[in-house]
């Protein structure tokens, strides 16, 4: 992969990801992107990891050093890095890409890392065991099926927080609507309750031909009942 992180190069990389249709293709794409990932998303001005960490922090009143965080689709560890600045110390990460997990391991932030493809089988964790469950970036069209939300909720302790993000740009609107339907259904099913939904204007720089400037995104926080 090119080591020149211009916006045009990064755009081409991301658009090529959208061509990966099978989960195996996706994993292959992320494996090949891992080395340049952090620099590339910096070029995109990708704000989601920091915004999610700030939002969790504003709702978390227990002992942060003792809290155990499940970082789902953890990638190289960008979310854990941001959460660490808010005093969180204990992280378990899950990702489908071995190359991403290798970089997460090198960060030294995680006590445990596990490889798992989201939506293909259950999450490889014990239910009812995490103070915070966070998934940033993976909930989007072509990535992770909406049904994964129920596993995220099961992984949290009763009273624990689940933080999720998604994009609000044009090609993700249908997925976002399905995601929100499932979130509301889970409230009806008395699995969790909504704590906060935050719309963010400048989520990241737009990469598709139909959009320019910045796309918007959303952060959701729920508390498990």
N, C-alpha and C positions, 0 to 999 in steps of 0.2 A: 504494500500500500504506500501511497505517496506520503512523504513526511512534510510536505508543504501544506500547512493548515490554512489555506485561504478559504473564504466563505464559499466561493464557487466549488472548490474541491469537496468541502464538507457537504454541501448541498447534493453533489453527485453521489457521494457515499450514502447519504440518507435515502435518497430517491431509489438507489439500487436495492436498499433493504426492503422497500415496498414490493419489489419484484419477487422476494423470497416467499413462496406460498406455503410450503410444508414446514412443519416445526423443525425438521432436520435441516432444511435450507436456512431457516432463521438462525439456528444454533451455529451453523457454518459461517453465516454472515457475522455474527457477534464474536465468534472465535477469531476471525480475521481482522475484526475492527478493534479488538481489545487494546492493543498496544497504543493506538492513536486516540482512543475513546475520550479520555479526559481532556486532551488538548482540543479535540474536535467540538465537544459540547461547550467548551469555553468560548470557541469562536461563535457558536450559535447563541451565546449569552443565555444559556439554559439555566433558568432560575429555580426550577422546581425543587431540587434537593434542599436548598436553603430555605425556601418558602415553607416546605412541608415541615422541616425541623423547627422553624419559628412557630408554626401553628401548633404543633404537638407541645412544644415548650410552654406556650401560653395557656394550655389546658391541663398541664400535668403538675399536680401539687404534692405527690408522694416523693419519697427518697429516690433521686435520679440515679445515684451511684449504685443503688441496689436493684433498680429496675432492669428487667431483661427485655430486650427489644428484638423482635423478629423482623428482619429486613428482607422482604420478598422481592425477587428480581433485583438483587443487590448490586449487580454489575461489578464495577471496580471498587465500590465502597463510598461513593460520593455522599449518600444520605447519612451513613454512619459517621463520616468525617464531620458533617454539619451538626449532627446530634451530639457529638462529643463536645463541641463548643458550648453546648447548653448543659453539660454536666452528666450526660448519659455515658456509661462505661461498658455495658455488657451487651454484646450483639451476637445474634445467630443469623447467618446469611444463607439465602437459597438463591440459586441461579441455574439456568439451563446450560450456560456456557462455561466449559472447563477453563478456557483462557481468561475469561473475566474473573472466575473464582481464584485463579492463580494470582492475579493482581490484587484481589481483595485480601488474599492470604498475606501477601507481601506488605500490605498496609499495617498489619499488626493490630487492627481494630477488633477483629472477630475472635470470639472464643471457639466458635464452631462454624463450619461452612459445609453446605450440602448441595450436591447437584441434583436438580429435579426439573422436569419440564412442566410448567404450570398448565393445569387443565388436563394433563394426562396422568390420571391416578391422583391419590390424595397427597397433600403436603407431607413431607417426611418429618413431621414434628409431633410432639405430644399435644393433644387438645387441652384447652383451658390452662395454658402454662405461661403466657406472655403478658407483660404489663402493657406493652405497646406492640402493635403489628403495623408495619408501614409498607406500602407498595407505591413507588414513584416511577412514572414513565411507562410501565408495562401495560397498563390498562388502556389499550387503544385498538382500533380496528386492525385485524390481522395478527395481533399479538397474543392476547390472553382472553379466553372465553369468560363471559360475564359470570358463569356459574362458580368461578373461583372465589367470588365474594363470600360465599357460605363457608368455605374453608378458612378464609382469613378470620372470620368471626369465630369459628370453632377454636382456632389457635389461641385467641385472646382469653385471658382470665376473665371471669365475671367482674364487671367494673373496669376492665381494661379498655384502652383506646385503640381504634382501628383508623389509620389515616391513609387515604387513597387520593391519587391525582389522575386527571385525564385532560386531554386537549379539547378545546371548544371550536377548533377550526373546521372548515366545511367538510372535509373528507372523514371527520370523526363524529359528526353530529348524530348519525343513526346509532352508532355504538354507544355514545354518551347517553342517548335517550333510553337505550336498553339497560344500561348500567344503572341509571337513576330509577327505572321501573323496578329493577331487582332490589335496589337499596330500600325503596319504599315498601316493597312486598315483605322484606325482612323486618321492617318496623311493624307491619301488620301482624307478622308471625311472632312478634315480641322477642326477637333475637337481639336487637340493639335499638338504640335511639339516636337520633341525629343531634350532634352537639354544635356543629358549625359547618356552613358551606361558604367558601370564599371564592369569588370570581376574581381572577387576576388578569389585568389588561395586557401587560407585557410579559408573556410566558417564555417565549423564545422567538428567535428570528424565523420568519416564514421561509420554507424551502420549496413549496410547490409553485408551479407556474401561475396558478390563479390568484396567488396571494403575495403581497409584499409587506415590508415593515415587520411588525410583530404579530404572532397569533396569540389568542387568549387561552387561558386554562382555568381549571377549577381544582380546589382542594376540599376534600370532604373529611370530616372527623365524626366518627360514631363511637358511642360507648356501649360495650356489650352488657346486656341485662343478665 
